[in-house]
Amino acid sequence: MTNDSVAAFADRHIGPDAADIAEMLAVIGVSSLDELAAKALPAGILDRLGADGRAPGLDELPAPATEHEALAELRTLARANTVAVSMIGQGYYDTLTPPVLLRNIIENPAWYTSYTPYQPEISQGRLEALLNFQTMVADLTGLEVANASMLDEATAAAEAMTLMHRAARGKRHRLLVDADVFAATAAVLATRAEPLGIEIVTADLRNGFPDSPDEFFGVIVQLPGASGRITDWGPLVEAAHAGGALVAVGADLLALTLINAPGDFGADVAFGSAQRFGVPMGFGGPHAGYLAVHTSHARQLPGRLVGVSKDADGADAYRLALQTREQHIRRDKATSNICTAQALLAVLAAMYAAYHGPDGLTAIARRVHSHAARIADALGAASVNERFFDTVTAVVPGRAGAVVAAAKTAGINLWRVDDDTVSVSCDEATTDEHVAAVLEAFGVAAAAPSGIDRLGAPRSTEFLTHPAFHAHRTETEMMRYLRALSDKDLALDRTMIPLGSCTMKLNAAAEMESITWPEFSRQHPFAPAADTPGLRKLIADVTDWLRAITGYDGVSLQPNAGSQGEYAGLLAIHAYHAARGEGHRDICLIPSSAHGTNAASAALAGMRVVVVGCRSNGDVDLDDLRAKIAEHAANLSAIMITYPSTHGVYEHDIEEICAAVHDAGGQVYVDGANLNALVGLARPGRFGGDVSHLNLHKTFCIPHGGGGPGVGPVAVRAHLAPYLPGHPLAEGLGGGAPVSGAPYGSASILPITWAYIRMMGAAGLREASLVAIASANYIARRLDESYPVLYTGENGMVAHECILDLRPLTKATGVTVDDVAKRLADFGFHAPTMSFPVAGTLMVEPTESESRAEVDAFCDAMIAIRAEIDRVGSGEWPVEDNPLRGAPHTAECLLVADWDHPYTREQAAYPLGKNYRPKFWPPVRRIDGAFGDRNLVCSCPPVESYA
Ligand SMILES: *Cc1c(COP(=O)(O)O)cnc(C)c1O
C-alpha cells in the first residue's frame, strides 16, 4: 500500500514541479503537456489514453511503488537466491572487492555518473584511472598497448579475430581455434565469423599446428585453457609466425602474475576479462574485457584508447587517443561497432591492482594456485592436467553427476563437464574448508603436497612497476586517491550533462542500492537455475515491462551495449530472411544522420550499407528513399532508422517510411536510443518497427559509468523472436547466435532498470517523457535567439533534444563549437554533444530529471557565451585571445602577476559572478589532441614526468 505521506518517486525523479512545468509550457506556447505531445508527435503513432487514463501497453505495469517498497520487493527477490560457493570457473571467478573500492567507486556517484571522456579537460580523473587499466593490462600481458576495455571476454576474442583478419589484408579467411577455449568464447567467435566469411577450424593444438599453417590468418588459444590446462604456446606461436599467421591468446590476468606472459612468448594479441580483479561475477556481468596488442597494431585496436598529450600550458594531460578510428566517424568502414564499453569496471579492476600492488596480486595468485594444487594432489591420477593454475579437471567415470551433487549439498557449485568429468576452479575467496569439502565430494582424502611444479614456465618479466601500483596501498591513501581523481571530473553529481542522444538522467540511489547485494552480485552465470529464482523473476519482469513499453513481442537482455543490440537485431533480420529462402537480401538502408554504430553494426552483420539522404529540414528524404528502395528492392534486407531522429525531431513520415520498406520485403530496425522521447507516448513495435534495441544506460537509468557499463536489449516482433540470441550453456533463450559471453549479459545491473520502472509506474514513465520533451522545447525557445535551432518538426516542436547551430557564428566570428564546449567548463557545465549528428553544432538533451533552475542556469551560461562571441565578432576581442579560445581556465593560469589578455581574470573564472553556481576549477587547460596522436603514449607516463 502506498504511504501518502511519502512523496511519489516520480516527483523525486522528475526535476520540474507543476508550477515550473506550467511556466515552461507558457514559454513554449502550449497549455498542457498533452497538447505539447499532440503538437510534437504525429497523430498516427501517438497512443491514445484508455478510459482509465493509462497509456495502452503500459496498463500491464504494476502501480508505482515507493523507494522503500521497491527495495523491500528487491530484498524478497534477492532472498530467493542462494549464494553458493562458486567453483565453476569457465571465465567467472569469485573475488573479494576491497570495501574501499566498493564504497568509493561502485557506490559513488562521482564515479558512476560520469560520461565517456570526450571532453578530456573535465575528465582527467577517470582518464588517469583508465590509463592505469591500460598499463595494468599491457604489463601483465607483456604487450605494449591495451585499450580502455572491451564488453566481455568473448567479444574481446571476436575483436581479436577481426583485428588479425584485417592484418591479413583480405588474403586469408581461415582462423584456427584451439579446442580448449571457453564454450562462450567459441560460440561468440562463430557468431561473428559467419557474416564476415571467416571460416573457423577448431582443433587440439597442444601438439602444434595441424597441416598447412599458411592457410590461416590467425590462431586463437587460451591460457590457461577452459579445462585449466597450461600449455606452453611458444612453439605454436613460432610455427604460426613462420606460416604468416598471427596469434591471439585469451589470458587470465591473475595467472599472468605467475606464468610466462603472451607478449613474452611472442604472441601478437592478448584478450580476456578483468573480472576477477575485484569485479563481482554478477550473474554474468558487467565486467571489463580487455584487448592488448603490439605497438605495430595500436592503430587497429577497436574501442577507446586513453593517451597522454599536452595542454595549452605544456602540462601533461590525458585524453582519448586516435579518436578518428571510432565508429562515429568511420561508419560502415569502421572496424568495430563498439561504442559504450566497460569503463567503470575497468576503473574498478585497475584500482584493485593498485590497491594490492604486484606483490599483493602475486600472493593472491599463489594462494589460489596452492588450493588448486592441493585438490589435484589429493585426486592423484584422476586429475588430468599436469600443469594448471586455478582449475583442476578430474575424470571420475560415470560419477560426475554424483560428485557435483555431493558438493552442492555442501553449498559448493562445481562444473560438470560431461558424465565422466568435473572441473573445480579455485579463486581469491576459496578457503581451506572449501578445499576439504570438495575433496569430500570426490570421496578422496587430503594428500601431502607433491612438491611437483604445476605452473610450468614461470613469469620472468616485471610488471606493475609504475608508482600508480605502489602509492595507494593503504586505505587512507586509496580513499584520497579516488577522491582526488573524481574531483577533477564533472559528473552528474555536480552538473547537468546535457548530452544529446545520451540521455544523462538521474541514476537514483534506490535504483543503485541493490546491485551490490551478494544475492545478485555474487552469482555465477552458469550456476544451477535453482540458485537464482529471484534473479530470473527480476529478468522476466524487466523483459515483460520492456515488451509492454515498446509494443514488441520478444526481448533479449543479452547484448552488453546498444551496439550489440543493433548487431543482434540485424542478425535476427538476416536469419528471418534466410529461413524464408531470401538469404541473399543484404542491403541495409541507413539515413545519413544515423549514429555511427548503425552502419558499423550492419557491416559486421555482413550487410551492404546504402545511405539515404536527408532533406534540408532534417527529415529522411522520401524521394531518395523510394529511389533507393526501387534500386535495391530485390536485395533489400532492412532500414535502420532512429526515432525520434538523431536530429531531435519526430519525423511525420515515419509510418510511410516503414510501409515503403515493408512493401519491398524489407524489415524495419528502429534504433531505440531515443526511447526517452517515446515511453508512454508511442510504441515502435506498433508504429512499424520489426526490431529495436534500447539503451538501458540511457532511457532506463543505468549510469553511464564514464563509458560503460551498458545494457542494450533487443526487442522484436513475433516473427523475429525465434532468432533472438541463444547461448550454448543456457536454456530458454532464443534460437539465434549468441552475441555475449553470458546468457543474460550484464544481468547484475538489471535491478536498476527494474527499480526505475517499478517506482515510476505507467503514469510516472509517461510524465517523464513529456517533461523531457517540454524541457527540450523550453531550451529551444530560450536559446533560439542566440543559437538558431537547426531542425524542428511540425508546429515548430523538437522532441527530447535540440540541435543548436553554431556554424553561422563560427563563420562570422571564428569562434568554434569547441570554444563554446570548453568555455562551458569555466561556467561549471558539461558540454552538450558536439558535432553529432551535424558538424559544427551542439545537441542539447536536458532529460526530465533536471530542475527548472538547472536548465535556466545552463541557458544563462549559453546566453552569456553568446554575448562573449559577439565581443569577438565586433572586434573587441581578437579571435585568438578571448575567454572562449582561452577556455578552460585553470586556477594556475589565472594566478599570475602579469596577465596580458584583453579580458580580466574575473571574466575568465567567474563570468556570471561568484554567486552563479559552485565554482569548478578545470584541472588542465585546452588539450592538444593532435600532439598526442603524433606521439602516442598509452600507458602511465614515466615517473620523471610527474616532477
Ligand atoms: C548511444 C547510441 C547508440 C549506441 O549505443 P551504445 O550503447 O553506446 O553502443 C546507437 N544509436 C544511437 C542513436 C545512440 O544514441
The ligand as a Gaussian input file, in Angstrom:
#p B3LYP/6-31G(d) Opt

LIG

0 1
 C       24.066000       5.665000     -27.863000
 C       23.566000       5.344000     -29.199000
 C       23.888000       4.126000     -29.832000
 C       24.928000       3.164000     -29.330000
 O       24.742000       2.683000     -28.065000
 P       25.950000       2.076000     -27.219000
 O       25.315000       1.549000     -26.019000
 O       26.898000       3.185000     -26.944000
 O       26.604000       1.026000     -28.031000
 C       23.270000       3.857000     -31.038000
 N       22.416000       4.725000     -31.602000
 C       22.122000       5.922000     -31.041000
 C       21.169000       6.858000     -31.723000
 C       22.698000       6.279000     -29.819000
 O       22.429000       7.457000     -29.268000

